[in-house]
Amino acid sequence: MSKRWYILQAQTNMEKKAQSLLQDKIDRSELKDKFGQILVPEEQVAALKNGKKVITAKKFYPGYVFIEMDYTDETWHLVKTTTYIIGFVGGIK
């Protein structure tokens, strides 16, 4: 089975923390080979603050994390039980 991309819903403003916790959990598991990248899509935005140019990160999809993985009962359970992850977006009919 090849890895596919899935979208996870995360608690708002906790996407980076969820990404970090999920990566740590994967690294400690025996399922490492079933996972690929974990992304929180964002872009760098320049803004003026108190007359100075400040670079900040703006999320493309607030509240969502993208993950590349083989979808099995074990990988689903590992992801679903991670703090700040609410669940998978969508479903299979």
C-alpha positions as CSV (number, residue, x, y, z in Angstrom):
1,M,0.0,0.0,0.0
2,S,1.4,3.4,-0.9
3,K,1.2,6.5,1.2
4,R,-1.6,9.0,0.5
5,W,-2.4,12.5,1.8
6,Y,-5.0,13.0,4.5
7,I,-6.4,16.1,6.2
8,L,-6.7,16.3,9.9
9,Q,-8.7,18.8,11.9
10,A,-6.8,20.3,14.8
11,Q,-7.7,22.7,17.5
12,T,-7.4,26.2,16.2
13,N,-4.0,27.9,16.9
14,M,-2.6,24.5,18.0
15,E,-1.7,23.2,14.5
16,K,2.1,23.5,15.0
17,K,1.9,21.9,18.5
18,A,-0.3,19.1,17.1
19,Q,2.3,18.6,14.3
20,S,5.1,18.4,16.8
21,L,3.3,16.0,19.1
22,L,2.3,13.8,16.2
23,Q,5.8,13.6,14.9
24,D,7.2,12.7,18.3
25,K,4.5,10.0,18.7
26,I,5.4,8.5,15.3
27,D,9.1,8.6,16.0
28,R,8.5,6.6,19.2
29,S,6.2,4.0,17.5
30,E,7.0,1.0,15.4
31,L,4.9,2.4,12.6
32,K,7.5,5.0,11.4
33,D,7.7,3.5,7.9
34,K,3.9,4.0,7.4
35,F,4.2,7.8,7.7
36,G,5.6,10.5,5.5
37,Q,5.5,14.3,5.8
38,I,3.3,16.2,8.2
39,L,2.5,19.8,7.1
40,V,0.9,22.9,8.4
41,P,0.7,25.0,5.1
42,E,1.6,28.6,5.7
43,E,3.2,31.6,4.0
44,Q,5.5,34.3,5.2
45,V,3.8,37.7,5.3
46,A,5.4,41.1,5.7
47,A,3.6,43.8,7.7
48,L,4.4,47.1,9.3
49,K,4.2,47.2,13.1
50,N,5.2,50.4,15.0
51,G,6.9,51.6,11.8
52,K,9.1,48.5,11.4
53,K,8.7,45.7,8.9
54,V,7.8,42.4,10.6
55,I,7.6,39.0,9.0
56,T,4.9,36.7,10.3
57,A,3.6,33.3,9.3
58,K,0.0,33.2,8.0
59,K,-1.7,29.8,7.8
60,F,-3.4,28.9,4.5
61,Y,-5.9,26.5,6.3
62,P,-6.3,27.4,9.9
63,G,-7.3,24.5,12.0
64,Y,-6.0,21.8,9.6
65,V,-2.9,19.6,9.4
66,F,-1.9,17.6,6.3
67,I,-0.4,14.1,6.8
68,E,1.1,11.6,4.4
69,M,0.5,8.0,5.5
70,D,-0.7,4.5,4.9
71,Y,-4.2,4.4,6.3
72,T,-4.6,1.3,8.6
73,D,-6.3,0.7,11.9
74,E,-3.0,1.2,13.7
75,T,-2.0,4.4,12.0
76,W,-5.6,5.8,12.4
77,H,-5.5,5.1,16.1
78,L,-2.1,6.7,16.6
79,V,-3.2,9.9,14.8
80,K,-6.7,10.0,16.4
81,T,-5.4,9.7,20.0
82,T,-2.9,12.5,19.6
83,T,-3.5,15.6,21.7
84,Y,-4.9,18.6,19.7
85,I,-6.1,16.4,16.8
86,I,-9.9,16.4,16.5
87,G,-10.1,13.9,13.7
88,F,-9.9,13.2,10.0
89,V,-11.8,15.4,7.5
90,G,-14.1,13.6,5.1
91,G,-14.8,9.9,4.9
92,I,-15.3,6.9,2.7
93,K,-18.7,6.1,1.3
